[in-house]
Amino acid sequence: MIPKLVKLQNVDGIAGNGRPIVNLPRANIYHGLFLLCRTSAGVLLTEAEIEADITNIRVRVDGDLKVETTAAVLFDLYRYWYAMNGAYTIAGQIPILFVRPNLQFAAERSLLAWGMDGIESFNLELDLAATLAKVATIQIWALQEVGKRALGRHLCIGKHPRIFGSTGVQQVSDIPYGDVDNLILADHITVGSGAISDVTVRLNQSDVWQELQNDLNKLVLNCVGRTAQTGYFHLDFAQFNDRTAYLPSGGLSSLQYDINFSTQPNNYIIYREEIRGATKPAA
């Protein structure tokens, strides 16, 4: 089935310090959402203008937080996964994609899309800046596959803020893991105002990536079709590019990152892409 673009609705309540909540249609299978942002004159905003006016984005299904991120991170994730196809300037649109291009076949990519059968609520939430410089209207479009199925396996984006006011190694071991229903695709570490020289990944007390250097990591990512983004250290567990490429969370008794900062970051965030509903059927 070929996914189709569907215009859904406009966001109401666009104002300074606003937090509009949009109830989205619970029909068909969602491959993604696109938010078209325009000025009062109908001009599409630039990426920088969107980032200034829309500070946070959340998507909930039946009250459960499935996506928590920012417009800037969504732009960066789009380029991380899709820039292998060539450079593209995103004008006026925020892509919230629920599938990933590293899976070779459409049927595999569709497995991560969001089915709506049995869902009671599907909500988009936006946090707006105190003073809106440009945005006047936000129109929501959806990339949908016509059909009916349960939520099943579905791609989510989580946000995990950190604080580290020093250089050297910070050990991170408290991001949730161990749920047999979750499969980790990638952790994207923002560097904040700092810089990362290397990261060690320990699973069940054993090193699997030991002192992974930043430049080497970027080269390996490029070999598997990724485009590393400035300001991030990407830990990508989906490098085999098939539907078995992930880190199974359920078999872990411990998951620890030793992040070696060569420059003090102060505040930084780890954004996790994971598949939830791993044990649930798609239909």
N, C-alpha and C positions, 0 to 999 in steps of 0.2 A: 504494500500500500504506500503511495506517495504522500508524504506529509504536506499539508496545505497551510498557508498563512491566513489567519482569521483575525479580523479586527474585533476586539472585544468591547472595550468601553474606555471612557476617559476617567482620570483620577479627579475626584472632587476634593475640595478643602485644601487647595494649594495656597498656603500663606506662611509667613515667617513663623518659625517654631512649630509648624504644623506637624501632625503625625497622622496622615490619612491612611485609612484601612479600606481596602477594596475587596469585596466578596466576588471571587472569580467563578465562572461557570464550571460546574462539575459534570463535564461530558467529554467523551472521546479520550485520547491518549496524548498527553502533553510532551512534546520534545523540547520545548523552551518557551520563554516569554521574552518579548522585546518592548522596552519602554521608549517611546518616541517623545523627545523633550523639545519644546519650541518656546520661543519668546512670544510676547503679545502680538508681534507683527508676523508671526508664523515662521520665523527663521529657526532652523535647527541649531541647537546649542553645540558648542565645541565640547570635547572631553573635559577640558579644564573648567568650563562653565558648569557642566553637569556636576562634577566633583565638588565644586564650591557650594552648590545649592542643595544637593541631595547627599546627606551625610551617612545614612545607613539604610540598608535594604534587608527586609526579612520576608520569608515565605513560610506559611504554616499550613499544615494539612491536619484537619480534625484537632486543631490546637497545638499540635506537635511542631516544634521549630525545625524546619528542614533546611532552610538557607538563612544564614546570617553573615552579611558581608557589606562591602561598600561598592559604589560605582567604580572607583579606581581599581579595586581588586578584580571586579568582573571584567574590566577592560584588559587587565594584565593576564587573567586566565584565558580570555579569548585568544590573545596573541600567543600565549604559551602553547596552546593546543593547535591553533589554526595558522600561525604565521608561516609554517612550512609550505603553505600554499601560495605565499607571496605577501608582501607588505600591503596593509589595508588601513586606511584612516577611518575610524568610526566617527561619523558625524551625527549627532543628535540622538543616538540610540544606545540604550543599555541592554546588552545581551545577557539573559539569564538562561543558560543552556543546561538541559538535563541529560544530554547524551554527549559522548566524546568521540572524536574522529579516529582515535587510534585503533578502534575495533574495525576490522576489515570489511565486515558485511553489514548491510542494513538491518538484517534480522538480529544480529548481535547488538548493534547500537540501540535498536528499539527495546531491547530487554531492560535498559536502564531508564527508559521514559516512564512518565508517571501516569498510570491508569487511574481512573476516577470512579470505577464501579464500587459502590458501597461507601463512598466518602460523603461525610456530612457537611464539611466546611473546607474551603480552599481560599486562603487569604493572602494578599500582598500588603505589606506594611512599609511605609516610607517615613524616615525622619528628615525633616527639612531644616535648613539653616535658619538662624534667627532673622537674618535679613536676606531676602531673595534678590539676587542681582539680575538674573536673566529669565529663569524658568517661569512660564505662565500657564502652559498646558502640558499634560503628560497623557499620551494615548497608549493604551495597552494592546499589543498584538500577541497572538499565540501561534506557534508552529505546532500543528496538531496532526495526529494520525487518526483517521476515522475508525472507530471501533470501540469495543467495550471489554475492559478487563480490570482486575483489581490492581491496587497500587503495586503489590509485589516487590521485586527488587527495584530500588530507585536511588538515584544519585543525589547526594546532599553535600552542603558546604557548611562547615562549622567554624566558629571564630573563637580563638583561645588567646586572650591578651596575657603578656608576660612583662615583668619588670626585672632589669638587671643593670645596676649602676656601677659597673666595673668592667675591666677587660679580663680575659681569661675564660675559663670553662664554666658554663652554667649547665647543670644537669636538669633535664626536664623529664619527669617520669609520671606526671599526674594528669596528663591528657587521657580521657577515658579510653580503655581498651578492655579486651576480655569477653566482649559480647559476641556470641557465636553468630548473631544475626548481622554483624557489621564486618565489612571488608574494606580495608584502607587502600585507596588508590594513590594518594600523594599528600604530603604535608608541605605547605609552602610557607617558609619562614621569612617574614619581612625583617629587614635588618634595622629598621628605625633610623636613628642617626648614627648607627654603628657600622661595623664591617665584620664579616665572618670569614675566618681563614680555613676552617675545616669542621666537619661534624662526624662524630662516631655514633653509629646506631647499634644498640644492644637489644637483642631479643632473648628473653629467658636467660639473662646473664651472660650471653655469648655475643661477641662482636661479629656483626655481619658486614657492616661497612666501617672500616677502621680508619679514622683520620682522613675522611674523604675530602680532598682538596677542592676548593671552589672552582678553579679553572678546569680541573679534570672532570668534575661533575658536569660542568657546562658542555664539555666536548662529548661526553657519553650521552647526555640528553639530546644533543644535536644528532648523534648517530641514530637515535630511535625516533626522530621526527618531532622533537620538542624545540622550542625557542626560549631559552632561559631569559627571564626578565630582570632588568636592572632593579636593584633593591631587594632581591629575594635570594634565598638559598632553597632550591627545590629538592625535596626527598621524594623521588618518584618510584613507587613500587609496582607500576603498571608497564614497565619497560618492554615486556615481551609482546605487548600490543595484541593480546587476545583476551577472550572472556575469562581466562583463568589467571590473568596477570593482576595480582593484588596481594596485599598482606592480610592473611586471615587473622582477624582479631581474636576469635574464639579460642585458639590454641595457645594464647600467650599468658604466661604467668607474670611477665614483666616486659615493659617496653620503655627504653630509656634513650634519650638523645644527649650526648655531650657536645654542646655547641661552644666552639672556641671563638670568642670575639677578640679580634685584634684592635678594634675600636669600640669604646663603650656605647651600648645601644640605648640605655635608659629604658624607654618603653618600646616593645615590639609585639608582633602578633603572629601566631601560627594559624594558618587557615588550612583546615583538613577537608579534602575531598574523599568521601567514602560512599560505599554502597550499603544501604540499609535494607532490611527485609531479605537478607540472603537466603534464609531457610524457607521463605514463603513462595508459593507458586505465583507465576505472573498472571494466571487466569483462574 
